[in-house]
């Protein structure tokens, strides 16, 4: 499953987003950091995690120490990078297809994946992930919230970044639609919230202002208008 007419191996250099993360400063680092923290906070108690669309392995390698993890991605260059930088006996990365896994997991994560897929493929992926969960497992999904400031942010990123979202983000979600598709895929106890507000942009003044604004935004639940949707769903 991939975005039609977009060559990820050619247009996104291996390790590109991990290199952005490794700067440990600035707007883009803080954006990724807050996103990953939001997901990790929803994995408490999970001993085995499958990260679908793991890319260069940044999430597993930096946020899931002590957790047995498998990251899969269709991009061999990204998986090769992930194995070189983050591969360990407990952190594995592979280009395996989901149907060949034959394993069950306490949690499955889809971190900004479904917006890259045609709607029918995204619905099918949500259903496949359901079949990989243990009975008490959970799915955690993030995707841009198109009922927030995200469309304006995306437009700005497309102007200044070497990697454009214009061709990649072909499937645009709001809270109600994401909840409906999770229900259709067979999940129960579905919670859809938001994360990552304006705090990353305060990082131009340093980490402390960004942390302060993030704490404030989380205390008010981003007023339901965070730039990312974060869903937790049970099988």
N, C-alpha and C positions, 0 to 999 in steps of 0.2 A: 504494500500500500504506500503510495507516494503522491505528491502533488503532480498532476498532469503537466507535461511540457516544462518542467523545471528540473534542472540537473544539479542535484545537491552536491554530488562529488566534485563537479566542476566549479560551481558558483559559491560554495562555502568551503574554504580551506580547512583541512583536518586540524582540529584543535582551536578553531577561530574563537568560539565562544568561551572556551576554557582560558585562552590567553587574555580575553577581556576580563574574566573573573579574577585571574591571577594578578591583575594590577592592584587589587585590594583597595581601591580608591576610585572616586568619581561616580557619576550618575549611573553608568551602565553596570558597574560592579555592584552598587548598592541595590539596583533593581533586581539583579539575579540573586543576590544574597537574601533579600526579603522574600522573594518567590520561593527559594529553596527552604528557607526557615519556615515558611507557612506550611509547606508540604511535610517537612520533617516533624513539625509539631503535631501533625495528624497521624503519625505512624507509631505513636507511643505503644510499646509492648510487642510490636511486630518483630519476629525473629528471622523471618525469611521474606525478602522483598524482591519483586520483579519490577524493573524500571523499563517500560516500553518506550522506545525512542530516546535512548540514553545519550545519544550524541557522543561527545568526547569524554563522558563519564564524570563530569564535574559534580553532579549531585551526589552520586554514590561515594565518590572519592573524598568528599569534604564534609558530608553531613551524616553518614551512616556508619561511623566507626563501630566495630563490634557486632554489626548486623550482617548476616549472610545475604548477599545480594547477587542478582543476575541482571545485567543491563543488556538489552538487545536493541539493535538498530540495523536498518537495511544497508547503511553506508559502511562499506568495509574500511575506507580510510579513517572514518571517525572511530570505529571500533578498534582498529589497530592503534590509534593514538591513545584511546582509553586504556587498552591493555598495557601499553608501554608506561603510561604515567600513573595509573591507578590500579592496575591488575595485581591481585594478591590471591591467596588461597581462599579467602572469604568473599572477595569482590571479583566476580567474573564478568567478562564482556564478550558478546557473541553476535553473529549475524543470523542465528537460528530463526526459523519461522515459528510462530506461536503454536501451530498445529503439531510441531515436532518436539515440543518441550517435555510432555509427559510428567510434569511436576505440578504441585500445588503450593500456593504462597499465602502467607498471612496478610500480605498487602501487595497490590499492584498499583503502580503510579503511571500516569500519563501526563507529563509535564509539558504543556503547550505542544501537543501533537495533533489533536483532532481538528484544529483550525486549518491544518495543511492538507486535509483529505476531503475528497468529494463527500457530500452528506451521506450517501449510501455506504461508503467505505468506513466512515466514522462510526455509523450505527453498528456496522458489522464488527468493528474493532471493540467497541464497548461490550458487545455480546460475547466475543471471544475471551475478553479479559474476565468476564463473569465466570466462565468455565475453568479458569486457572486459579480461582480463589478457594481457600479452605472454607469449611462451613461457617467459621466465625471470622472470616477475613474481611477486608475492606478494599475498595477501590478509591483512590484519590486522583482527581482530575483537575488540572488547571487549563484555562484557555482565556484569551482576551475577552473582556467585557465590553461589548459594543454598545452598551447603554451607559457608558462612562466617557471620560475624556480620551479613552484609548484611540479612537479614530484620528483625533488631532495629533496625538503622540506618534502614531504610526506614520502619518504623513510627514512629520518632522524628521523621524528616523530615516525614512526613505530618501530625504534630501541630503543627509550628511553621512550616511553609513555606506560602506562598500558592499554591505549585504542588505538588499531591499526586501521588504515584506509584501510589496505590491503583488507580486506573482505567487507568493507563498501562501498568504492567508486568504483562502478561497471559501472558507466555511465559517460564518460569523455567528457567534452565540450571544444570547442574552440569558438571564437566569431561568426564565420559565421554559425556554426551549431545551436547555441542558437538562433540567429536571425531568422533562417529558421524555427525552430520549433515553435517559437512565432507567426510567420506569419501563419503557418499551423493551429495553434490553434485559429486563428481569430483576433489577435491583430493588431493594426495599430500604427503609430507613434512610432516605436520601436527604442530605442537607447541602444546600448550595449557598455559600457566602461569598464575600469578596475580600481581596487583599491588595496590597501595594497601591497606595494612593499617590500623593504628591511628594512623599518623603524622599524618594531618590533624588529629586531635583534640588533638595536642600544640601545634597552632598557636595555641591560646588563650593559650599562654605566650610566643608569639613565633615567628618563622620559624626561628631557630636550633635550638630544641628539636625542631621538626617535622622539619627536615632531618637532624638527628642520629638521630632514631628511624627515619626512612625508610631511612637508610644501614644501620642495624642490621637492619631487617626485610628489606631486599634481600639482605644478606649471608647470610641464612639461608633465602632463597627464600620468605619469608613462611610458612615451614613448610607450604607448599602450601595455605594458608588465607587468602590475600589476598581482599579483598572484591570484586575484579573478576577475571573470567577474561580472559586475553589469549591469543588464538590467532594463529599464523602458519601459513599454508597455501600450498602451491605448486600451480599447475595441472598 
